Amino acid sequence: MKLLQVPTVALEQRIKQEIEENPALEETNDADDLAELTQDFDESTPGDTGETENAEEAEELNKDDEFDLDDYLLDDDDVPTYKVSVNNTSPDDERKEVPFVSGTTFHDLLHSQLGLRDFDEEQMMIAKTIIGNLDDSGYLQRDLDAMVDDLAFSQNIQTTKEKILEVLKVVQELDPPGVGARNLQECLLLQLRRIESPDDAVMVAIQILERHFNEFTKKHYSKIIKKARISEEVLKEAIEEILKLNPKPGNSLNETTKTNHYIIPDFIIYNNNGGLELQLNSRNAPELRLNKTYVEMLEAYSNSKDKKKHRDTLTFVKQKIDSAKWFIDAIKQRQNTLYTTMDAIMNYQRSYFLTGDEIKLRPMILKDIAEIVNLDISTISRVANSKYVQTPFGTFLLKSFFSESMQKEDGEEVSTREIKKILTDCIDNEVKSKPLTDELLTKILKEKGYSIARRTVAKYREQLSIPVARLRKEI
């Protein structure tokens, strides 16, 4: 169950860890080795290795240990190696790896600019402390009074809030513009004030941010026009200048240095001339098998004349092989469960996967799939919560296809996902100068046959991360 909830991107590391911890488990890409190993075991006969008396003694020891060597040797019915992908793959198949970039970090770049400033030793230490307290977005979240105490305790520097503020103003002159700000308002103003030869639109933008920032964030444009005594056209030009600014200046550098999190789909669905085909990602796991050396070691110790002498070693080898066989079987069960569950979801939502039309998504809960595949609901939940499927229409989290049902006025059962899609379409196509309120959205849905309350519309809108109408307003 633990392996089942691990996504593909983390499974490779989990398998690598298991191989490192258990020498009886190994990875292979050569199926011929398996055939040879199986043949060797099938041809091996314990009676050829010693006298009858030794064989009887070994047999007696086997009974005492309740241990049957045949359980640990490979046969045609229990092959501890398998193909992970649904369709057989060749070692020659291309496997693309995602490259990760590296470079100078955001904080390193700021430190490199300090050398160009005329700082004494104390000011330099204060500047480095300020930079060290900047978050990834480039903001200074640490209170200046607290930094006075930090410098006193950690650097033995007795300074004042005024001296730190003086150094901070110099740090705010570094690149990228806006760095070192203590809030969004200051960040935007720092960037506007760095513009050489500012035009009227820039000057009005500075005025708005300095005097009417609260109204600006709430999009109370009529109040700004009245208080600033400007026209709507002038306000629009000023807002265009503000929208050009970067609210998180540090991110522009960190984007190239942070490790990017790429979505690796666990399943791939193809539309083959109207027929859906499901494939598991071949990266889910490599081909695993028992280590040949350990199996031979087990066989040698089991048939040894001094079996009692090697009892501890034999027990150790048996434990490692048992663990390896368990892990291989767990991986195999994981693959079977993943495929069975995804296949049921694909068939249940067949109309959607053929067309990509979200309105065709059927209401589907975990219980529906659990009953089809005859598995526990918790198992389906583990599959759905952390797995992605690649479709001809994009890559999606599996749990996004699950939704409650709702009954239309004509009695038809529809998915709440369908209602959210209609809400999204309505908001995308609204007149931005007069965005649709929740009351209007409720009325539109009722006209389409979806009789739901306004508070439900508000809940769905919030789940879609869509702000209220006032905050969507544009001029």
Phi, psi and omega in degrees: 000326178293319179292330184295324184273356178281125178287166183304317185297333180262343184293322181301318178292324179295320179292319179300319179297318180295320180294322179292326183274337183236104182292347179279354180249137179215162179258142180218151174239008185244104181291339181293327179298322180295316180299319180293318181295317179298319180296318180300318183289322181295329182275346184286141179226121182301332184292345183276354191261344183199185181282166182299322182297318179294323180294319179295321179296318179296321180295321180295320179294322178300320180294319180297323183272356187050047186234128178244117182301328182299335180292341185253355179262150185283140172221179187292336183269347184222076181264111184280045172210152186198163173274130183279319181284153181293312175271134181302136180245151181261150175300341181274352180299140181288134178233107185276131177257142180278122180282145176245135183269161176220159180179192180289134181283165180303312182291325178297320181296321179293318178299322181294335180278343181295330181296342180271000181256150183272079181252143168277180186299318180292316179296323179296319179293322177295318180297317179295324178293320178298313180297322179294339180264002178283139177277178184297337179276351178099007182266149174264104183268347183279133178292142183296323178297321178293326179291331175300315178292321180302313182293326181291317184279318186270327184245357182057039179249118178269110183224184181232166179297324181295319180293320178296318179297324178296318179289323180301321180298327177288318178300324180291350176271354180284167176265145005282153180303137180101349182290145179088003179290153180260353176199173183297319181302312180294323180299314181291321179294321178301321181288319180294322182286348177274351182287125179282140180050061182294142177270185184297323181297320179293318180296320178293322178299319177296318179299318180295315182291327181284318190252337187227037184296320181297315177295325180295316181294332180265002179059038173274070187294325180297323178293321180295316180300319182289314183287321182275349179058052179233164179276165179296325180294318178296319178298319180298318179295321179294318179296324177299323177292320180294322181292343177283344185281162180256111181290346178227077186300331180291330182294333182297334177264323182291339180299332182265355182244337179286151174287120181283142179258102181269142178277120176254111183294142177274335180228154175228127178249128179248146173255102183258089180054047178088357177250130181276134178237132182251136178222138174279145177298126183294347179276001182303326179189150174281176175281128184243153177203171175286144177292124184301321181297318180292321179295318178294323178296318178298317180295319182295314181292326181292328182261007182287150177291328181258055185296322179299324181295328184256022184302315182296317179296318180298318179297318179299312181297318179299318181297318180294319179292319177302315181296318179296317180294322178297316183295317178299318180293323179295320177296317180297316178296323178300313181297317180297318180294317179300312184294315181299316181293313181294325179296321178294318179295318181299316180289325179294321181254036185304317182299321180292313184292343176275330187245331184081005181276113184297335180294338181272004176289125179279149172302133185209124176244169183303323182298325180300314181286322180301321180289328180291315185266357178060047176234165180289151180299323180297327178292316178297322180297319179296324179290317187284330189285337187227013184246147179243148177237133177266124180239171176296351184247008179133177180252128187228151172289135187300323184292346180290344179274353179267134180202156177284165179259157176217146183261127177284174181296333179273005177092356181287136176276125180232162180274144175297336175298325179295319179295318179296325178294319179295319177300314180299316180297319180297316182289323178296328184260005181289160173282115189296337178283341177223071183296153183285129176280169178298326178296317179293321178296321177298318180295318179298317180295321179295323178295333179271001177099006180256100183269094179230159183281159180298320181295330177289321176299317179297321179295314179297321179298318179294322178296332178273003180059038177257124181290170179294166186303317183301323182278353176264357185290136176231155180250000000 
